[in-house]
Amino acid sequence: MLELHGVRKAFHGRQVLDEVSMVLAPGRLTGFVGANGAGKTTTMRIIMGLLTPDAGEVSWHGAPLTTEQRRSFGYIPEERGLYPRQPVREQLVYFGRLHGMANRQAAARADEVLAALGLSGRAGDRLEDLSLGNQQRAQIAVALMHRPEVLVLDEPFSGLDPEAVETLGALIRGCADDGVPVLFSSHQLDLVEQLCDELAILADGRIAAAGTAAGLRSRHAQVIRIDTPGADAWIEEMDGVKVLQVTTAGAEFTPLAEGAAQRVLQRALESGPVTHFAEVSIPLSEIYKSEIYKEVAR
C-alpha cells in the first residue's frame, strides 16, 4: 500500500500542497482530478522522488518510501521524456535494461508491450516519425516494460484517439486487477468515472474529497425524477419537497422529509399515469464542481 501523510510543498512562498494525505491500495485504480495548478503533478513528482516535500512523507507498506523501491514504479511524467530519433523498440529494450532486465528478456517484453498497445508495426520507426497519439502509446509502453509494482500516470490519455483510450484503459485496469495500485490524473471526468475504483479531488493544494463515486454521491442530496403529465400544477405545493426542475411532462425534486418521495408518487398516481420514477445518478462533473466550490469557500 502506498500512502501520503500530511504532505506539504511550497514554491517561492506559495503553498502548492497543503496537508495532502491519500491511500493508494493494491488492486485499486484511483483517479486524480483537479483544475490546472491544483497540485496534481507536484503530488506525483513527490511520489516518484523528483521533488522533496517540505513536510509529511510517502510510505510504502508502512515504511518510508526509498529510492530503490521507486525504481520498481512505472511513471508517465507530464513532460514526455523519450528520444525522438531513436526507434521505438530500441528505446523499450534500453529502458528495460535500465530496470535490470537481460537483453533477451527486455526484447521479449518490448515485443509483448508493443503488441498490447498496437505498435508492433511501428516498432522500428523513430519516435519522431509517429503521430502524437502513437508517441503517447510508446511512452506508456516504457512505463509498463518492467511490470511495475505501482503505476503513477500524469495525463496518460492525453492525445489518444478513442480506440487507444479503450486499449490503455483495459491495460491499466488489468494492472490494477493484478494487484498494482494505480494513480492517474485526467481532465476527462467521464473516463475517470468509467475506469476508477476511487477518486481524489484536489483543490488549491488540498484534498477536497476522496472515495468511491458512489460514496461521494451519498454526500449529496438525493434527486428523484418523476415523469407524469401535469406535475407542474401541483408538485410545488407538496410539503417536504424541494423542486429542482419542473415541466408539464414531469419534475426533478429532492425529498426533504421522510416519506416525501412516496407522497409525491402517490399524488402523481392519483392524477394520472407515471411512466418513470427513479433516483437520478449525479454526474461526476457535478460532484466535482460541488466539492471544488465547497473547498474554495472554506
N, C-alpha and C positions, 0 to 999 in steps of 0.2 A: 504494500500500500504506500502510495506517495502522498505526503501531506505537507501543506504550507501552514506555518503557525505564526500569526501576527506579523507578516512581512510588511516592512515599510521601506520606501525608497523615495528620495528627493533628488531633483536636478536643479542646480542653481537657485536653491531656496524654494522651489515649487514642489509640493508634496504630490508625487505621482502615484504612489501606492500607500494606502493608509490602513494598517492592521488587516491585511488580506490573509484570510485563513480558508483553506479548502481541502477536500479529500478526494483523491483520485483512486478509486477502488479497483482491484483486479477484476477484469472482465466487464468493466463499465465504460461506456463511451460518454464523455462529458463535453457538451457544447459550451463554449466560452463566448459570450456575446456582450457587446457594449459599443458605444459610439467611438469614432476615431479619437484617440487621445485619452481614452478611459483608463489605459494601463495594461491592456491585454498582452501586447508584445513585450513590455517590460517584465511582466509576470513570467512569461515563457522564457525569456532570456535568463532570469534568475534561476528558474528550474534547471536550465541547461548549464549554469555556471558561467555564462557570458557576462553577467553583472552580479555584483555582490550586494545583498540587501543592507540597508543601514541598521535594520533591526529585524528580529524574527529569524526563522530558519526553515529550511526544506529538509524533510526527513524521508527515509526510505526504509520500510519495515521497522519503523520505530526508532531508528538511529539517524544521526545527521548524514545527509547525502554526501558521498565522496566523489572526487573526480573520476576515480576508476569505475565506480558504479554508473556514472553518467555516460561512460563510453558504450554502455550497453543500450542506451536510449536511441530512439530514432527521432530525428528532428527535421522539420522543414522551416527554415527561417523566413522572415518577412522579405529579406533581400535574398534572392536565389543565388547560389554560390557554385555553380558548375562551370566547367571550362568550355567556352563557346566553340573552339576549333578542334576539340578532341572528340573522336567517335563515341557514341553513347555507350556501347558495350564496354569499351576500354575503360571508361570512367567508372562504370559499375564495378568492374573487376578491381580497379585501383582502390576504390573506397572499401570494397570487401576485404582486400588485403590489409588496409589500414586497421580494420577491425579484427585482424588476426587470422583470417582465412588463408588456407593454402591456395595457390594459384588455380589448381584444378577445381577445388571446391567453390572458389569465387566465380569462376567461369560458369559452372553448372548453375549456381544460384542466380547469376545475372541472366542466363537464358530463361530460367523459371519466372523471374520477376518481369522481365520484358514481355514474355508471353501473356502473363496475367494482366498486364497493362496495355496489351495490344500494340506493342512496339517491336515485335520480333522482326518485322520487315524493314525497320529503320535502325536496326542495331549498329550497322556500320556507318551510318550517317553522322556527320559532325553536328553537334548540338545546334549551332547557329543556322543550319540548313532546315531545321524542323520548324513547324508552326509553333506559336506561343503555347497553344494547348498541349502539344506533344513535348515541348520543353518542360512544361509543368509535370507531365507524366514521368519524364526522366528524373526530375527532382524527387518525385515521390518514390521512384524505384530505388534511388540511393538510400532513402530513409528506411526502406524495407529490406535492404540487402542482408543485413546481419541478424534478421529475425529479432527485432528489438524487444526488450523487456518492458519498455514504456514508449508510447508514441506521443510526441508533442508537435502539433501541426498548426502553423500560423497561416491562416487563409489557404488551406490546401486546394480548395475548389476554384480558386481564382483563375479565370481564363479558360476553364474547361467547358467543353460542349456537353449537352445533356447526356449523351452516351458515355462520355468519360466520367461525368459526375456519378452516374449509376455504377460504373466499373469500380471507381475509387471507393464509393460508399460501401459496396459489397466487400472490398478488400479490408477496409478498416473495421467494418463490422465483424469480419472473420477474425481479425487480430483480437478484437475485444472478446469474441466468443472463445478464443484460445486462452483467455485469462489475462490479456495485456490491458493495463489501464491506458486509455486514450483520451487526450485533451486536444480539441481542435477549435479554432476560432473561425467565425464566419459571420458575414452580414446577411446571409440568406436564411432568414428565420424559418421559412417553411422547410428547408433542408435540415436545419438543426432539429426541428421538431420531429421530422420523419426518422432521423437516424439515432438520436441520442437517448440514453437512459437517464442522464442527469443534465441539468442546466445550471450555469453560474452566470449571473448578470452583474456586470461590473459598471459602476457609475462613479465618475470622479475619484477613481482610485480605491473605491470601497466595494465590497460585495453587497449589492443591493438585495439580492435574493438568490437562493440556491435550492435545488431539489429536483424532483421529477416534474414533468409538465403537469401531471395530474395533481401533485402536491401543491404546486404554485397556483393552479386553478382553484383549488379548495380554499385559498386565502381570499378569493374574490367573491363578490356577491353572486348568488345563483341567478341565472337568467333563463326564463322559460318562454318558448314560442308557442302560441296557440293560433291556429288558423280556423276561423269561424266567421261567417258573414255577420256584419253589423256590430262587431265588437266595439267600434268607436262610439256607439250610442250608450254604452253602459259601463265599460271597464274602468274608466277613470273615476267612477263613483264608488268603486269597491274599496272597502276598508282593508288595511294591511297590505296594500299593493303599491309598488312604485312603478308606474308605467314608463317604459323607456321609448317605445315606438308604437304607434297605433295607426291603422288604416281601416277601411271598410272591410278588408279581407281578413284581418287578424291583428295580433299585437305581440309585442315582447314586453315582459314585465319581470320585476324582481319581487318575490314574496317577502314581506317584512315581518310576518307573524306566522306562528304555527297554524297549519291548515289553510292558509290563504290561497295557495295554489289550487287545492282541491275545491275551494269555494268558487274560484274563477271557473274551473272546469264545469262544476255543477250549474253555475249560472249560464254558461255557454250552451250546455246541453238543453236547458230549458228554452233557449231562444232559437236553436236550430242545429244543423249538423256541425260536428267538429271533425275536421279532416286531418289535423295534426296537433299534438300536444306533447312537447318534449323539452328537456333542458338543452340549451344552446351551449355547444362547446366553444369556449372563449379562445380565439386565435392567439397563438404565441405572441404575435405582434402587439396585441392589445395588452397582454400581461407584461411584455417588455416595456411598453410606454408607461403603463401604470407604475411599475416598480421603479423605473428611472425617475418619474415625476416625484414619487414619494421620497426617494433618496435625495434628490436635488432640493426638495422643500425642507429637509431636516435642518 
